[in-house]
Amino acid sequence: MILYFYRTLRGPQVCTLKAGKILQIVIGVALPLLEYRSLLKPSGIRYGQPRYIGCMTDNFQSFSTARGMHDLLPEDMRSFRYIEDTFRKISSNWGYEELRTPTIENYSLFTSAGGLTPESLTRAYTFLDWDGWSGERVMLRYDSTISVARAVTLASIGLPARLFYVQSAFRFNESEDQGEEWQCGLEYLDAIPQSGELEVVTLAAELFSEMKIPAQIKLSHSGIVRAVFEMAEIDDMLVRRNLLTRIASEGEGVFSELLEGNASALALITAIYADVNQSPEVLANFVALASAGLPEAIPALTELKDLAEILVSVGRNVCIDLSMQLDFEYYDGIFFEFIDTKNLKSLGRGGRYKPNPEGGLKSAVGFALDIPVLLGHLQLSRMPERGQVNLLPSGKEDFSYALQIADVLHENGVIASLDGKNSADIVVEIQNETISLRRQDDQHEEIDLASLLKLVLEEKGKE
């Protein structure tokens, strides 16, 4: 690194290097050296002494997970796999196919037009990739929707495309308790208006029903805020971004500034902010108020009204919250949030957006569900599978027959292992190709393989 730095500064091209580039090179040399020094100093190792890398530490208790990161323990993973399998099954029933995108993406992907807001970018994990001294800034995947749109564009996947994923997003948050957020989500690219929203929302509702989670669908529309911006003649994108940030924190007061003197439009805003959990019937009243003071909002309100009526007609729990603000700038139509009505927690969000108009992806609908929230709901209900078997060979000559028994049990979907230390519903001893069933009272009963399989499947059926 030092030799490269010397040659770079010594060569004739140094005068063409930007100050920022030189600073990147200096930092790239200094930080690894400082990090190496910090690793050696606490351990008392001197520079030049051999250091054994890869050895297991003898004191794991002195280490914690990185800030915001969490282990998923076996009891968590039982629920996690149930959620993943259920989501995969229901998504596949609707014709969606699975994909997975890289954990690390180029920073520029998320800063381009239609990407993340500046406020969102402050929560991203970003760093410089020094491979080849390019100094390219990269980031851990903040949002899967943008990554999916990139993947579809690069691979020239035909449209319309229905895709789903189960992967994590990385974001700083104020409480510092959640940096890696596991999500299951989907994207319906080139989705037909209204039909796309209905399909995606209904798919999510089916998932919640399958997992017995009481969920409410909270609907909103980005067209209301855009109509206010148009009436106030605010076209500058940066100004719009700043206003969206203010609306998220200050709410109704920002609209009062933008619509000063327009009493009819202000009446609509007041009605919108009157309640964050309004019945779909209020949309007819909102349309009437908009016709008097904010006619630009009528198409958005009508579209939302039609969608809500269809969802209500098939028995979905729907409410309206037009004060709900956007997380991302790219939402350009109906967006929604799923609420667990038992725990009053958000299960996830989604909506219609413009993924990449220049690349041919003009419109799409999708959502992302928060797996940690779903895990919290299911943690107590997902228990280890019943009917597990421990096979105990009496001697080394009995292992061959024990493995044959294990093959038969595994082929029939039964969990079987060769360790008697783990808890199991059924314990079997094998000696001289004789199977002996150990009872709870420590009594033994000889049994043939067919009878053992029948017994195990009956025990498994008690789940």
C-alpha positions, 0 to 999 in steps of 0.5 A: 500500500505504501509503495503504491501511495508513493508511486501515485504521489511521485508520478505525473498524474498527481496534479490531476488527482482531486484532493478527495481522491488523495484523502481517500488513499491516505485514509485507506493506508492509515485505517487498516494500520490503526485497526491492526494496532488496536487488535494487537494492543489488548492481547499484548502481542508485539508487532512482528510476533506470530499471531494465530488467526482462526483459533476459537477463543476460550472466552466467548462470554466476553464478546457480544453481537455487533450493535443492532445485530441478533442471533436467531436461535433454534426456537427463533428459527422454527418460527422463521422457517414456518414463516418463510415456508408459508410465505413461499407457498402462498407467493408461489400460488399466485405465480411469484418466483423467488430471487435473492440480491447481493448483501452489498450494493453500490451506494449510487444505486440508492442515491439516484433519482427515485431512490432513498431520501437523504434522511433515509441515507443517514441510516445506511451502513456505507463504506469504501471498497478499496479493491483496486484503489477505486475508492468506490462507495458501497453500502449494505442492502438498505432496501430490497425493492431497489435491488430487485428492480436493478436485478430485473433490469440487468438480467432483462427479465421479461415483464410483467414479472412477479418476484418474491424474496426472503432476505435482510436489510441493514439500517441504523435506528434510533433505539440501536436494537435493530440494525439487521432487519429480516424481511419477506417481500415481493414485487409485481413489476409492470403491474396493472393499476388497481388489479396489481394492488388488489393482488398484492394486498390479498396475497398478504391477507392470505398469509396473515390468515394462514398464520392466524395473525389478526391484521388490518389493511391501512390504506393511503395515497401519495397523490394527496401530497402531490396535489398540494405540491402542484397547487402550491406550484412546488416543482423543485425535487429537493424542496419537495423532499424537505417538505416531506421530511417536515410533514412527517415530523410536523404534520398538518401545520406544514399544509397550513403554510402551503395552502394558506388562503384556501379554506376549502383545501384546508378543510380537506386536510383537517378532515384527513388529520382528524383520525388516523383510523378512518372508515372507508366510507369517509372517502366519499366525503373527502372527494366532495371536499376536494372538488371544492378546494383541491381538485387535483386530489380527486383522481387519487381519492377516487382510486383509493375509494374503488380499491377500499370498496372491493377489499371490504366486499370480500371481508377484509379489515380496511381503514383509511389513514391519509396522514400516513407519510412515505418512507421512500420518494419513489411511491407514486400511488396507493400505499398501505401498511399492515397492522397486527390488531392484537399487538398494534404493531406494524407488520410491514408496508408497501405500495405502488412505485416507479422503479426505473422509468428510464430502464423500462420499469415504469410502474410496480407494486410490492411490499416488505413484511418485518419477520421479527414482528411476525416471529414475536407473534408466533414464538410461543406457538411453534414448538419442536416437532413431535415424534423425534427418535434417538437411536442408541447402538450398543456397540460399534458393530451396531452402527451400520444397522442403526444408520439403516433404521435412520434412513427409513425414518428420514425417508418417512419425514421422521427426525432421528439421530444417533445421540441419546443426550438430546431429548426425544419422544422415542428412544430406541436401543439397537443390539445385534440387529434387534430393536428395543424400545425404551419406555419411560419407566426404563423398561424395554420392549422388542419391536420390529422396524415396521412397528417402530415406524407405525408408532413414530408416525402416530406420535408425530400425528399428535402435533 
